[in-house]
Amino acid sequence: MTEDATNLVLELLRKIRESQEAMQQDIHDLKLRVSSMERHIGEIQVQLSALNSRLDRVEERIGRIERRLGLVEA
């Protein structure tokens, strides 16, 4: 009976190890995906900043045009 218990414990430990290895791989994959998402978010923030800068310049130009044409009070 002791040998059966030992075999059962070893079998359970193997299953736990397999499960743990699968979880480690899943966690590794998730870390890669999160890193990729963070990189993309950073790129989007840079692009948004560039667009905001361009929009600010367009607003300035439109304001100058409106003032020259007398469409707004200075």
PQR file with spaces between the fields and no chain letter, atoms N, CA, C, O and H, PARSE charges and radii, in Angstrom:
ATOM       1  N    MET     1       0.827   -1.193    0.000 -0.4000 1.5000
ATOM       2  CA   MET     1       0.000    0.000    0.000 -0.0000 2.0000
ATOM       3  C    MET     1       0.873    1.259    0.000  0.5500 1.7000
ATOM       4  O    MET     1       0.495    2.270   -0.593 -0.5500 1.4000
ATOM       5  N    THR     2       2.013    1.209    0.646 -0.4000 1.5000
ATOM       6  CA   THR     2       2.912    2.351    0.695 -0.0000 2.0000
ATOM       7  C    THR     2       3.418    2.695   -0.698  0.5500 1.7000
ATOM       8  O    THR     2       3.538    3.870   -1.046 -0.5500 1.4000
ATOM       9  H    THR     2       2.320    0.388    1.127  0.4000 1.0000
ATOM      10  N    GLU     3       3.714    1.677   -1.493 -0.4000 1.5000
ATOM      11  CA   GLU     3       4.188    1.897   -2.859 -0.0000 2.0000
ATOM      12  C    GLU     3       3.101    2.539   -3.715  0.5500 1.7000
ATOM      13  O    GLU     3       3.395    3.395   -4.550 -0.5500 1.4000
ATOM      14  H    GLU     3       3.617    0.723   -1.210  0.4000 1.0000
ATOM      15  N    ASP     4       1.842    2.132   -3.516 -0.4000 1.5000
ATOM      16  CA   ASP     4       0.727    2.727   -4.241 -0.0000 2.0000
ATOM      17  C    ASP     4       0.574    4.202   -3.879  0.5500 1.7000
ATOM      18  O    ASP     4       0.337    5.043   -4.746 -0.5500 1.4000
ATOM      19  H    ASP     4       1.603    1.437   -2.838  0.4000 1.0000
ATOM      20  N    ALA     5       0.711    4.498   -2.609 -0.4000 1.5000
ATOM      21  CA   ALA     5       0.602    5.896   -2.162 -0.0000 2.0000
ATOM      22  C    ALA     5       1.732    6.731   -2.737  0.5500 1.7000
ATOM      23  O    ALA     5       1.527    7.875   -3.143 -0.5500 1.4000
ATOM      24  H    ALA     5       0.904    3.815   -1.905  0.4000 1.0000
ATOM      25  N    THR     6       2.930    6.153   -2.770 -0.4000 1.5000
ATOM      26  CA   THR     6       4.076    6.870   -3.330 -0.0000 2.0000
ATOM      27  C    THR     6       3.856    7.147   -4.808  0.5500 1.7000
ATOM      28  O    THR     6       4.118    8.252   -5.283 -0.5500 1.4000
ATOM      29  H    THR     6       3.097    5.224   -2.440  0.4000 1.0000
ATOM      30  N    ASN     7       3.372    6.138   -5.540 -0.4000 1.5000
ATOM      31  CA   ASN     7       3.100    6.316   -6.967 -0.0000 2.0000
ATOM      32  C    ASN     7       2.021    7.366   -7.196  0.5500 1.7000
ATOM      33  O    ASN     7       2.116    8.167   -8.127 -0.5500 1.4000
ATOM      34  H    ASN     7       3.159    5.241   -5.153  0.4000 1.0000
ATOM      35  N    LEU     8       0.989    7.363   -6.342 -0.4000 1.5000
ATOM      36  CA   LEU     8      -0.087    8.334   -6.459 -0.0000 2.0000
ATOM      37  C    LEU     8       0.438    9.748   -6.222  0.5500 1.7000
ATOM      38  O    LEU     8       0.093   10.679   -6.950 -0.5500 1.4000
ATOM      39  H    LEU     8       0.912    6.713   -5.586  0.4000 1.0000
ATOM      40  N    VAL     9       1.271    9.897   -5.199 -0.4000 1.5000
ATOM      41  CA   VAL     9       1.858   11.211   -4.898 -0.0000 2.0000
ATOM      42  C    VAL     9       2.736   11.676   -6.058  0.5500 1.7000
ATOM      43  O    VAL     9       2.665   12.836   -6.462 -0.5500 1.4000
ATOM      44  H    VAL     9       1.551    9.141   -4.607  0.4000 1.0000
ATOM      45  N    LEU    10       3.554   10.786   -6.590 -0.4000 1.5000
ATOM      46  CA   LEU    10       4.419   11.142   -7.717 -0.0000 2.0000
ATOM      47  C    LEU    10       3.602   11.531   -8.950  0.5500 1.7000
ATOM      48  O    LEU    10       3.938   12.474   -9.666 -0.5500 1.4000
ATOM      49  H    LEU    10       3.611    9.843   -6.261  0.4000 1.0000
ATOM      50  N    GLU    11       2.528   10.786   -9.176 -0.4000 1.5000
ATOM      51  CA   GLU    11       1.653   11.108  -10.317 -0.0000 2.0000
ATOM      52  C    GLU    11       1.015   12.485  -10.140  0.5500 1.7000
ATOM      53  O    GLU    11       0.944   13.273  -11.083 -0.5500 1.4000
ATOM      54  H    GLU    11       2.255   10.021   -8.594  0.4000 1.0000
ATOM      55  N    LEU    12       0.554   12.763   -8.928 -0.4000 1.5000
ATOM      56  CA   LEU    12      -0.042   14.066   -8.653 -0.0000 2.0000
ATOM      57  C    LEU    12       0.989   15.195   -8.799  0.5500 1.7000
ATOM      58  O    LEU    12       0.684   16.259   -9.339 -0.5500 1.4000
ATOM      59  H    LEU    12       0.611   12.123   -8.161  0.4000 1.0000
ATOM      60  N    LEU    13       2.201   14.951   -8.317 -0.4000 1.5000
ATOM      61  CA   LEU    13       3.254   15.956   -8.445 -0.0000 2.0000
ATOM      62  C    LEU    13       3.597   16.220   -9.909  0.5500 1.7000
ATOM      63  O    LEU    13       3.852   17.364  -10.283 -0.5500 1.4000
ATOM      64  H    LEU    13       2.449   14.087   -7.879  0.4000 1.0000
ATOM      65  N    ARG    14       3.607   15.185  -10.738 -0.4000 1.5000
ATOM      66  CA   ARG    14       3.859   15.360  -12.176 -0.0000 2.0000
ATOM      67  C    ARG    14       2.759   16.210  -12.816  0.5500 1.7000
ATOM      68  O    ARG    14       3.036   17.104  -13.617 -0.5500 1.4000
ATOM      69  H    ARG    14       3.400   14.255  -10.434  0.4000 1.0000
ATOM      70  N    LYS    15       1.521   15.922  -12.455 -0.4000 1.5000
ATOM      71  CA   LYS    15       0.405   16.705  -13.004 -0.0000 2.0000
ATOM      72  C    LYS    15       0.495   18.164  -12.560  0.5500 1.7000
ATOM      73  O    LYS    15       0.242   19.075  -13.349 -0.5500 1.4000
ATOM      74  H    LYS    15       1.296   15.196  -11.805  0.4000 1.0000
ATOM      75  N    ILE    16       0.853   18.378  -11.305 -0.4000 1.5000
ATOM      76  CA   ILE    16       1.015   19.749  -10.811 -0.0000 2.0000
ATOM      77  C    ILE    16       2.126   20.449  -11.571  0.5500 1.7000
ATOM      78  O    ILE    16       1.976   21.612  -11.946 -0.5500 1.4000
ATOM      79  H    ILE    16       1.059   17.638  -10.665  0.4000 1.0000
ATOM      80  N    ARG    17       3.238   19.767  -11.805 -0.4000 1.5000
ATOM      81  CA   ARG    17       4.365   20.350  -12.540 -0.0000 2.0000
ATOM      82  C    ARG    17       3.946   20.705  -13.970  0.5500 1.7000
ATOM      83  O    ARG    17       4.279   21.781  -14.467 -0.5500 1.4000
ATOM      84  H    ARG    17       3.360   18.822  -11.500  0.4000 1.0000
ATOM      85  N    GLU    18       3.216   19.801  -14.630 -0.4000 1.5000
ATOM      86  CA   GLU    18       2.747   20.067  -15.995 -0.0000 2.0000
ATOM      87  C    GLU    18       1.822   21.287  -16.019  0.5500 1.7000
ATOM      88  O    GLU    18       1.913   22.139  -16.903 -0.5500 1.4000
ATOM      89  H    GLU    18       2.945   18.927  -14.227  0.4000 1.0000
ATOM      90  N    SER    19       0.951   21.348  -15.047 -0.4000 1.5000
ATOM      91  CA   SER    19       0.032   22.473  -14.958 -0.0000 2.0000
ATOM      92  C    SER    19       0.792   23.779  -14.710  0.5500 1.7000
ATOM      93  O    SER    19       0.484   24.813  -15.302 -0.5500 1.4000
ATOM      94  H    SER    19       0.876   20.656  -14.329  0.4000 1.0000
ATOM      95  N    GLN    20       1.775   23.713  -13.838 -0.4000 1.5000
ATOM      96  CA   GLN    20       2.574   24.895  -13.534 -0.0000 2.0000
ATOM      97  C    GLN    20       3.359   25.353  -14.756  0.5500 1.7000
ATOM      98  O    GLN    20       3.449   26.555  -15.005 -0.5500 1.4000
ATOM      99  H    GLN    20       2.026   22.873  -13.357  0.4000 1.0000
ATOM     100  N    GLU    21       3.926   24.435  -15.520 -0.4000 1.5000
ATOM     101  CA   GLU    21       4.668   24.788  -16.729 -0.0000 2.0000
ATOM     102  C    GLU    21       3.750   25.433  -17.755  0.5500 1.7000
ATOM     103  O    GLU    21       4.133   26.391  -18.427 -0.5500 1.4000
ATOM     104  H    GLU    21       3.853   23.458  -15.318  0.4000 1.0000
ATOM     105  N    ALA    22       2.533   24.904  -17.873 -0.4000 1.5000
ATOM     106  CA   ALA    22       1.557   25.492  -18.804 -0.0000 2.0000
ATOM     107  C    ALA    22       1.203   26.913  -18.362  0.5500 1.7000
ATOM     108  O    ALA    22       1.100   27.817  -19.192 -0.5500 1.4000
ATOM     109  H    ALA    22       2.221   24.127  -17.327  0.4000 1.0000
ATOM     110  N    MET    23       1.018   27.106  -17.055 -0.4000 1.5000
ATOM     111  CA   MET    23       0.706   28.443  -16.543 -0.0000 2.0000
ATOM     112  C    MET    23       1.870   29.402  -16.775  0.5500 1.7000
ATOM     113  O    MET    23       1.653   30.564  -17.119 -0.5500 1.4000
ATOM     114  H    MET    23       1.102   26.372  -16.382  0.4000 1.0000
ATOM     115  N    GLN    24       3.094   28.932  -16.592 -0.4000 1.5000
ATOM     116  CA   GLN    24       4.265   29.771  -16.824 -0.0000 2.0000
ATOM     117  C    GLN    24       4.326   30.215  -18.283  0.5500 1.7000
ATOM     118  O    GLN    24       4.641   31.369  -18.571 -0.5500 1.4000
ATOM     119  H    GLN    24       3.271   27.988  -16.313  0.4000 1.0000
ATOM     120  N    GLN    25       4.026   29.303  -19.196 -0.4000 1.5000
ATOM     121  CA   GLN    25       4.023   29.651  -20.623 -0.0000 2.0000
ATOM     122  C    GLN    25       2.919   30.667  -20.915  0.5500 1.7000
ATOM     123  O    GLN    25       3.131   31.622  -21.661 -0.5500 1.4000
ATOM     124  H    GLN    25       3.770   28.366  -18.962  0.4000 1.0000
ATOM     125  N    ASP    26       1.747   30.459  -20.327 -0.4000 1.5000
ATOM     126  CA   ASP    26       0.643   31.402  -20.514 -0.0000 2.0000
ATOM     127  C    ASP    26       1.015   32.788  -19.982  0.5500 1.7000
ATOM     128  O    ASP    26       0.738   33.799  -20.627 -0.5500 1.4000
ATOM     129  H    ASP    26       1.574   29.683  -19.720  0.4000 1.0000
ATOM     130  N    ILE    27       1.639   32.832  -18.814 -0.4000 1.5000
ATOM     131  CA   ILE    27       2.051   34.107  -18.226 -0.0000 2.0000
ATOM     132  C    ILE    27       3.089   34.788  -19.114  0.5500 1.7000
ATOM     133  O    ILE    27       3.042   36.002  -19.311 -0.5500 1.4000
ATOM     134  H    ILE    27       1.865   32.011  -18.290  0.4000 1.0000
ATOM     135  N    HIS    28       4.011   34.017  -19.641 -0.4000 1.5000
ATOM     136  CA   HIS    28       5.023   34.566  -20.553 -0.0000 2.0000
ATOM     137  C    HIS    28       4.355   35.169  -21.787  0.5500 1.7000
ATOM     138  O    HIS    28       4.706   36.271  -22.211 -0.5500 1.4000
ATOM     139  H    HIS    28       4.050   33.030  -19.481  0.4000 1.0000
ATOM     140  N    ASP    29       3.393   34.446  -22.361 -0.4000 1.5000
ATOM     141  CA   ASP    29       2.667   34.949  -23.529 -0.0000 2.0000
ATOM     142  C    ASP    29       1.905   36.229  -23.189  0.5500 1.7000
ATOM     143  O    ASP    29       1.888   37.176  -23.975 -0.5500 1.4000
ATOM     144  H    ASP    29       3.108   33.552  -22.017  0.4000 1.0000
ATOM     145  N    LEU    30       1.275   36.250  -22.014 -0.4000 1.5000
ATOM     146  CA   LEU    30       0.532   37.441  -21.600 -0.0000 2.0000
ATOM     147  C    LEU    30       1.458   38.643  -21.412  0.5500 1.7000
ATOM     148  O    LEU    30       1.098   39.766  -21.766 -0.5500 1.4000
ATOM     149  H    LEU    30       1.288   35.481  -21.375  0.4000 1.0000
ATOM     150  N    LYS    31       2.646   38.410  -20.857 -0.4000 1.5000
ATOM     151  CA   LYS    31       3.609   39.492  -20.679 -0.0000 2.0000
ATOM     152  C    LYS    31       4.027   40.067  -22.033  0.5500 1.7000
ATOM     153  O    LYS    31       4.161   41.281  -22.185 -0.5500 1.4000
ATOM     154  H    LYS    31       2.938   37.498  -20.569  0.4000 1.0000
ATOM     155  N    LEU    32       4.229   39.196  -23.003 -0.4000 1.5000
ATOM     156  CA   LEU    32       4.587   39.663  -24.345 -0.0000 2.0000
ATOM     157  C    LEU    32       3.465   40.496  -24.950  0.5500 1.7000
ATOM     158  O    LEU    32       3.713   41.533  -25.566 -0.5500 1.4000
ATOM     159  H    LEU    32       4.120   38.210  -22.880  0.4000 1.0000
ATOM     160  N    ARG    33       2.241   40.039  -24.771 -0.4000 1.5000
ATOM     161  CA   ARG    33       1.104   40.776  -25.330 -0.0000 2.0000
ATOM     162  C    ARG    33       0.925   42.128  -24.645  0.5500 1.7000
ATOM     163  O    ARG    33       0.638   43.123  -25.311 -0.5500 1.4000
ATOM     164  H    ARG    33       2.040   39.197  -24.270  0.4000 1.0000
ATOM     165  N    VAL    34       1.092   42.175  -23.325 -0.4000 1.5000
ATOM     166  CA   VAL    34       0.963   43.440  -22.600 -0.0000 2.0000
ATOM     167  C    VAL    34       2.065   44.402  -23.028  0.5500 1.7000
ATOM     168  O    VAL    34       1.811   45.594  -23.208 -0.5500 1.4000
ATOM     169  H    VAL    34       1.326   41.366  -22.784  0.4000 1.0000
ATOM     170  N    SER    35       3.280   43.898  -23.193 -0.4000 1.5000
ATOM     171  CA   SER    35       4.377   44.750  -23.651 -0.0000 2.0000
ATOM     172  C    SER    35       4.087   45.321  -25.035  0.5500 1.7000
ATOM     173  O    SER    35       4.356   46.492  -25.306 -0.5500 1.4000
ATOM     174  H    SER    35       3.486   42.930  -23.047  0.4000 1.0000
ATOM     175  N    SER    36       3.545   44.497  -25.886 -0.4000 1.5000
ATOM     176  CA   SER    36       3.191   44.944  -27.233 -0.0000 2.0000
ATOM     177  C    SER    36       2.115   46.028  -27.170  0.5500 1.7000
ATOM     178  O    SER    36       2.193   47.029  -27.883 -0.5500 1.4000
ATOM     179  H    SER    36       3.327   43.546  -25.666  0.4000 1.0000
ATOM     180  N    MET    37       1.121   45.826  -26.323 -0.4000 1.5000
ATOM     181  CA   MET    37       0.056   46.820  -26.175 -0.0000 2.0000
ATOM     182  C    MET    37       0.612   48.130  -25.624  0.5500 1.7000
ATOM     183  O    MET    37       0.223   49.204  -26.083 -0.5500 1.4000
ATOM     184  H    MET    37       1.057   45.013  -25.744  0.4000 1.0000
ATOM     185  N    GLU    38       1.510   48.056  -24.654 -0.4000 1.5000
ATOM     186  CA   GLU    38       2.113   49.271  -24.093 -0.0000 2.0000
ATOM     187  C    GLU    38       2.890   50.019  -25.168  0.5500 1.7000
ATOM     188  O    GLU    38       2.844   51.248  -25.224 -0.5500 1.4000
ATOM     189  H    GLU    38       1.826   47.183  -24.282  0.4000 1.0000
ATOM     190  N    ARG    39       3.600   49.292  -26.019 -0.4000 1.5000
ATOM     191  CA   ARG    39       4.354   49.917  -27.095 -0.0000 2.0000
ATOM     192  C    ARG    39       3.406   50.629  -28.066  0.5500 1.7000
ATOM     193  O    ARG    39       3.666   51.756  -28.487 -0.5500 1.4000
ATOM     194  H    ARG    39       3.637   48.294  -25.974  0.4000 1.0000
ATOM     195  N    HIS    40       2.318   49.963  -28.409 -0.4000 1.5000
ATOM     196  CA   HIS    40       1.343   50.556  -29.324 -0.0000 2.0000
ATOM     197  C    HIS    40       0.687   51.797  -28.709  0.5500 1.7000
ATOM     198  O    HIS    40       0.474   52.795  -29.398 -0.5500 1.4000
ATOM     199  H    HIS    40       2.107   49.048  -28.066  0.4000 1.0000
ATOM     200  N    ILE    41       0.373   51.733  -27.438 -0.4000 1.5000
ATOM     201  CA   ILE    41      -0.220   52.895  -26.767 -0.0000 2.0000
ATOM     202  C    ILE    41       0.756   54.059  -26.788  0.5500 1.7000
ATOM     203  O    ILE    41       0.353   55.200  -27.011 -0.5500 1.4000
ATOM     204  H    ILE    41       0.545   50.922  -26.878  0.4000 1.0000
ATOM     205  N    GLY    42       2.035   53.786  -26.557 -0.4000 1.5000
ATOM     206  CA   GLY    42       3.047   54.841  -26.626 -0.0000 2.0000
ATOM     207  C    GLY    42       3.121   55.451  -28.010  0.5500 1.7000
ATOM     208  O    GLY    42       3.239   56.669  -28.145 -0.5500 1.4000
ATOM     209  H    GLY    42       2.363   52.859  -26.376  0.4000 1.0000
ATOM     210  N    GLU    43       3.053   54.618  -29.045 -0.4000 1.5000
ATOM     211  CA   GLU    43       3.077   55.132  -30.415 -0.0000 2.0000
ATOM     212  C    GLU    43       1.849   55.986  -30.696  0.5500 1.7000
ATOM     213  O    GLU    43       1.950   57.022  -31.353 -0.5500 1.4000
ATOM     214  H    GLU    43       2.957   53.629  -28.935  0.4000 1.0000
ATOM     215  N    ILE    44       0.713   55.565  -30.212 -0.4000 1.5000
ATOM     216  CA   ILE    44      -0.520   56.337  -30.408 -0.0000 2.0000
ATOM     217  C    ILE    44      -0.416   57.689  -29.708  0.5500 1.7000
ATOM     218  O    ILE    44      -0.855   58.702  -30.253 -0.5500 1.4000
ATOM     219  H    ILE    44       0.631   54.723  -29.679  0.4000 1.0000
ATOM     220  N    GLN    45       0.156   57.712  -28.516 -0.4000 1.5000
ATOM     221  CA   GLN    45       0.317   58.973  -27.791 -0.0000 2.0000
ATOM     222  C    GLN    45       1.228   59.927  -28.558  0.5500 1.7000
ATOM     223  O    GLN    45       0.960   61.128  -28.609 -0.5500 1.4000
ATOM     224  H    GLN    45       0.513   56.889  -28.074  0.4000 1.0000
ATOM     225  N    VAL    46       2.300   59.410  -29.153 -0.4000 1.5000
ATOM     226  CA   VAL    46       3.206   60.250  -29.935 -0.0000 2.0000
ATOM     227  C    VAL    46       2.465   60.809  -31.149  0.5500 1.7000
ATOM     228  O    VAL    46       2.584   61.995  -31.456 -0.5500 1.4000
ATOM     229  H    VAL    46       2.518   58.435  -29.112  0.4000 1.0000
ATOM     230  N    GLN    47       1.704   59.960  -31.838 -0.4000 1.5000
ATOM     231  CA   GLN    47       0.955   60.408  -33.006 -0.0000 2.0000
ATOM     232  C    GLN    47      -0.090   61.444  -32.618  0.5500 1.7000
ATOM     233  O    GLN    47      -0.284   62.426  -33.334 -0.5500 1.4000
ATOM     234  H    GLN    47       1.608   58.997  -31.588  0.4000 1.0000
ATOM     235  N    LEU    48      -0.759   61.236  -31.502 -0.4000 1.5000
ATOM     236  CA   LEU    48      -1.762   62.188  -31.034 -0.0000 2.0000
ATOM     237  C    LEU    48      -1.119   63.536  -30.710  0.5500 1.7000
ATOM     238  O    LEU    48      -1.682   64.587  -31.016 -0.5500 1.4000
ATOM     239  H    LEU    48      -0.601   60.438  -30.921  0.4000 1.0000
ATOM     240  N    SER    49       0.035   63.500  -30.104 -0.4000 1.5000
ATOM     241  CA   SER    49       0.758   64.730  -29.795 -0.0000 2.0000
ATOM     242  C    SER    49       1.110   65.477  -31.075  0.5500 1.7000
ATOM     243  O    SER    49       0.966   66.698  -31.139 -0.5500 1.4000
ATOM     244  H    SER    49       0.492   62.646  -29.856  0.4000 1.0000
ATOM     245  N    ALA    50       1.569   64.760  -32.089 -0.4000 1.5000
ATOM     246  CA   ALA    50       1.903   65.391  -33.368 -0.0000 2.0000
ATOM     247  C    ALA    50       0.658   65.995  -34.015  0.5500 1.7000
ATOM     248  O    ALA    50       0.716   67.092  -34.570 -0.5500 1.4000
ATOM     249  H    ALA    50       1.686   63.768  -32.037  0.4000 1.0000
ATOM     250  N    LEU    51      -0.452   65.291  -33.947 -0.4000 1.5000
ATOM     251  CA   LEU    51      -1.695   65.819  -34.521 -0.0000 2.0000
ATOM     252  C    LEU    51      -2.165   67.068  -33.775  0.5500 1.7000
ATOM     253  O    LEU    51      -2.624   68.027  -34.395 -0.5500 1.4000
ATOM     254  H    LEU    51      -0.500   64.400  -33.497  0.4000 1.0000
ATOM     255  N    ASN    52      -2.052   67.056  -32.461 -0.4000 1.5000
ATOM     256  CA   ASN    52      -2.436   68.227  -31.672 -0.0000 2.0000
ATOM     257  C    ASN    52      -1.570   69.427  -32.036  0.5500 1.7000
ATOM     258  O    ASN    52      -2.065   70.551  -32.123 -0.5500 1.4000
ATOM     259  H    ASN    52      -1.679   66.276  -31.958  0.4000 1.0000
ATOM     260  N    SER    53      -0.286   69.190  -32.246 -0.4000 1.5000
ATOM     261  CA   SER    53       0.618   70.264  -32.629 -0.0000 2.0000
ATOM     262  C    SER    53       0.221   70.839  -33.982  0.5500 1.7000
ATOM     263  O    SER    53       0.193   72.057  -34.160 -0.5500 1.4000
ATOM     264  H    SER    53       0.116   68.277  -32.175  0.4000 1.0000
ATOM     265  N    ARG    54      -0.085   69.967  -34.928 -0.4000 1.5000
ATOM     266  CA   ARG    54      -0.518   70.436  -36.250 -0.0000 2.0000
ATOM     267  C    ARG    54      -1.821   71.213  -36.150  0.5500 1.7000
ATOM     268  O    ARG    54      -1.983   72.244  -36.803 -0.5500 1.4000
ATOM     269  H    ARG    54      -0.063   68.978  -34.783  0.4000 1.0000
ATOM     270  N    LEU    55      -2.741   70.729  -35.346 -0.4000 1.5000
ATOM     271  CA   LEU    55      -4.024   71.408  -35.174 -0.0000 2.0000
ATOM     272  C    LEU    55      -3.829   72.788  -34.556  0.5500 1.7000
ATOM     273  O    LEU    55      -4.500   73.742  -34.950 -0.5500 1.4000
ATOM     274  H    LEU    55      -2.609   69.891  -34.816  0.4000 1.0000
ATOM     275  N    ASP    56      -2.924   72.902  -33.597 -0.4000 1.5000
ATOM     276  CA   ASP    56      -2.621   74.207  -33.000 -0.0000 2.0000
ATOM     277  C    ASP    56      -2.114   75.178  -34.058  0.5500 1.7000
ATOM     278  O    ASP    56      -2.522   76.340  -34.075 -0.5500 1.4000
ATOM     279  H    ASP    56      -2.379   72.127  -33.276  0.4000 1.0000
ATOM     280  N    ARG    57      -1.231   74.718  -34.940 -0.4000 1.5000
ATOM     281  CA   ARG    57      -0.722   75.594  -35.999 -0.0000 2.0000
ATOM     282  C    ARG    57      -1.828   76.009  -36.958  0.5500 1.7000
ATOM     283  O    ARG    57      -1.863   77.155  -37.404 -0.5500 1.4000
ATOM     284  H    ARG    57      -0.899   73.775  -34.927  0.4000 1.0000
ATOM     285  N    VAL    58      -2.729   75.090  -37.278 -0.4000 1.5000
ATOM     286  CA   VAL    58      -3.849   75.421  -38.162 -0.0000 2.0000
ATOM     287  C    VAL    58      -4.744   76.459  -37.494  0.5500 1.7000
ATOM     288  O    VAL    58      -5.197   77.392  -38.157 -0.5500 1.4000
ATOM     289  H    VAL    58      -2.700   74.159  -36.916  0.4000 1.0000
ATOM     290  N    GLU    59      -5.007   76.317  -36.206 -0.4000 1.5000
ATOM     291  CA   GLU    59      -5.822   77.291  -35.486 -0.0000 2.0000
ATOM     292  C    GLU    59      -5.183   78.673  -35.522  0.5500 1.7000
ATOM     293  O    GLU    59      -5.872   79.676  -35.709 -0.5500 1.4000
ATOM     294  H    GLU    59      -4.640   75.559  -35.667  0.4000 1.0000
ATOM     295  N    GLU    60      -3.874   78.725  -35.344 -0.4000 1.5000
ATOM     296  CA   GLU    60      -3.175   80.009  -35.396 -0.0000 2.0000
ATOM     297  C    GLU    60      -3.311   80.644  -36.777  0.5500 1.7000
ATOM     298  O    GLU    60      -3.564   81.843  -36.898 -0.5500 1.4000
ATOM     299  H    GLU    60      -3.314   77.910  -35.191  0.4000 1.0000
ATOM     300  N    ARG    61      -3.141   79.841  -37.797 -0.4000 1.5000
ATOM     301  CA   ARG    61      -3.236   80.365  -39.164 -0.0000 2.0000
ATOM     302  C    ARG    61      -4.645   80.858  -39.455  0.5500 1.7000
ATOM     303  O    ARG    61      -4.813   81.916  -40.062 -0.5500 1.4000
ATOM     304  H    ARG    61      -2.935   78.868  -37.699  0.4000 1.0000
ATOM     305  N    ILE    62      -5.654   80.117  -39.036 -0.4000 1.5000
ATOM     306  CA   ILE    62      -7.039   80.529  -39.259 -0.0000 2.0000
ATOM     307  C    ILE    62      -7.322   81.824  -38.496  0.5500 1.7000
ATOM     308  O    ILE    62      -7.999   82.716  -39.006 -0.5500 1.4000
ATOM     309  H    ILE    62      -5.517   79.257  -38.542  0.4000 1.0000
ATOM     310  N    GLY    63      -6.804   81.919  -37.281 -0.4000 1.5000
ATOM     311  CA   GLY    63      -6.988   83.151  -36.501 -0.0000 2.0000
ATOM     312  C    GLY    63      -6.377   84.350  -37.209  0.5500 1.7000
ATOM     313  O    GLY    63      -6.992   85.416  -37.255 -0.5500 1.4000
ATOM     314  H    GLY    63      -6.254   81.194  -36.867  0.4000 1.0000
ATOM     315  N    ARG    64      -5.180   84.197  -37.760 -0.4000 1.5000
ATOM     316  CA   ARG    64      -4.556   85.295  -38.502 -0.0000 2.0000
ATOM     317  C    ARG    64      -5.370   85.667  -39.729  0.5500 1.7000
ATOM     318  O    ARG    64      -5.538   86.850  -40.026 -0.5500 1.4000
ATOM     319  H    ARG    64      -4.680   83.332  -37.723  0.4000 1.0000
ATOM     320  N    ILE    65      -5.876   84.673  -40.442 -0.4000 1.5000
ATOM     321  CA   ILE    65      -6.689   84.929  -41.634 -0.0000 2.0000
ATOM     322  C    ILE    65      -7.960   85.678  -41.251  0.5500 1.7000
ATOM     323  O    ILE    65      -8.338   86.645  -41.913 -0.5500 1.4000
ATOM     324  H    ILE    65      -5.739   83.712  -40.200  0.4000 1.0000
ATOM     325  N    GLU    66      -8.619   85.235  -40.186 -0.4000 1.5000
ATOM     326  CA   GLU    66      -9.848   85.899  -39.744 -0.0000 2.0000
ATOM     327  C    GLU    66      -9.574   87.351  -39.354  0.5500 1.7000
ATOM     328  O    GLU    66     -10.355   88.244  -39.682 -0.5500 1.4000
ATOM     329  H    GLU    66      -8.313   84.449  -39.649  0.4000 1.0000
ATOM     330  N    ARG    67      -8.461   87.581  -38.654 -0.4000 1.5000
ATOM     331  CA   ARG    67      -8.126   88.961  -38.263 -0.0000 2.0000
ATOM     332  C    ARG    67      -7.837   89.821  -39.485  0.5500 1.7000
ATOM     333  O    ARG    67      -8.280   90.968  -39.537 -0.5500 1.4000
ATOM     334  H    ARG    67      -7.827   86.856  -38.388  0.4000 1.0000
ATOM     335  N    ARG    68      -7.111   89.305  -40.463 -0.4000 1.5000
ATOM     336  CA   ARG    68      -6.814   90.059  -41.685 -0.0000 2.0000
ATOM     337  C    ARG    68      -8.069   90.407  -42.476  0.5500 1.7000
ATOM     338  O    ARG    68      -8.178   91.485  -43.061 -0.5500 1.4000
ATOM     339  H    ARG    68      -6.751   88.373  -40.420  0.4000 1.0000
ATOM     340  N    LEU    69      -9.016   89.467  -42.480 -0.4000 1.5000
ATOM     341  CA   LEU    69     -10.245   89.715  -43.216 -0.0000 2.0000
ATOM     342  C    LEU    69     -11.261   90.517  -42.400  0.5500 1.7000
ATOM     343  O    LEU    69     -12.325   90.878  -42.902 -0.5500 1.4000
ATOM     344  H    LEU    69      -8.928   88.591  -42.005  0.4000 1.0000
ATOM     345  N    GLY    70     -10.931   90.782  -41.169 -0.4000 1.5000
ATOM     346  CA   GLY    70     -11.832   91.546  -40.314 -0.0000 2.0000
ATOM     347  C    GLY    70     -13.057   90.771  -39.883  0.5500 1.7000
ATOM     348  O    GLY    70     -14.106   91.358  -39.617 -0.5500 1.4000
ATOM     349  H    GLY    70     -10.067   90.488  -40.761  0.4000 1.0000
ATOM     350  N    LEU    71     -12.936   89.472  -39.812 -0.4000 1.5000
ATOM     351  CA   LEU    71     -14.077   88.643  -39.417 -0.0000 2.0000
ATOM     352  C    LEU    71     -14.236   88.571  -37.901  0.5500 1.7000
ATOM     353  O    LEU    71     -15.309   88.236  -37.399 -0.5500 1.4000
ATOM     354  H    LEU    71     -12.084   88.994  -40.028  0.4000 1.0000
ATOM     355  N    VAL    72     -13.176   88.883  -37.183 -0.4000 1.5000
ATOM     356  CA   VAL    72     -13.242   88.871  -35.719 -0.0000 2.0000
ATOM     357  C    VAL    72     -12.605   90.158  -35.206  0.5500 1.7000
ATOM     358  O    VAL    72     -11.798   90.786  -35.891 -0.5500 1.4000
ATOM     359  H    VAL    72     -12.305   89.155  -37.590  0.4000 1.0000
ATOM     360  N    GLU    73     -12.979   90.531  -34.002 -0.4000 1.5000
ATOM     361  CA   GLU    73     -12.379   91.726  -33.409 -0.0000 2.0000
ATOM     362  C    GLU    73     -11.071   91.327  -32.750  0.5500 1.7000
ATOM     363  O    GLU    73     -10.999   90.321  -32.045 -0.5500 1.4000
ATOM     364  H    GLU    73     -13.635   90.020  -33.446  0.4000 1.0000
ATOM     365  N    ALA    74     -10.063   92.107  -32.983 -0.4000 1.5000
ATOM     366  CA   ALA    74      -8.718   91.809  -32.443 -0.0000 2.0000
ATOM     367  C    ALA    74      -8.678   92.068  -31.014  0.5500 1.7000
ATOM     368  O    ALA    74      -7.640   91.880  -30.381 -0.5500 1.4000
ATOM     369  H    ALA    74     -10.122   92.924  -33.556  0.4000 1.0000
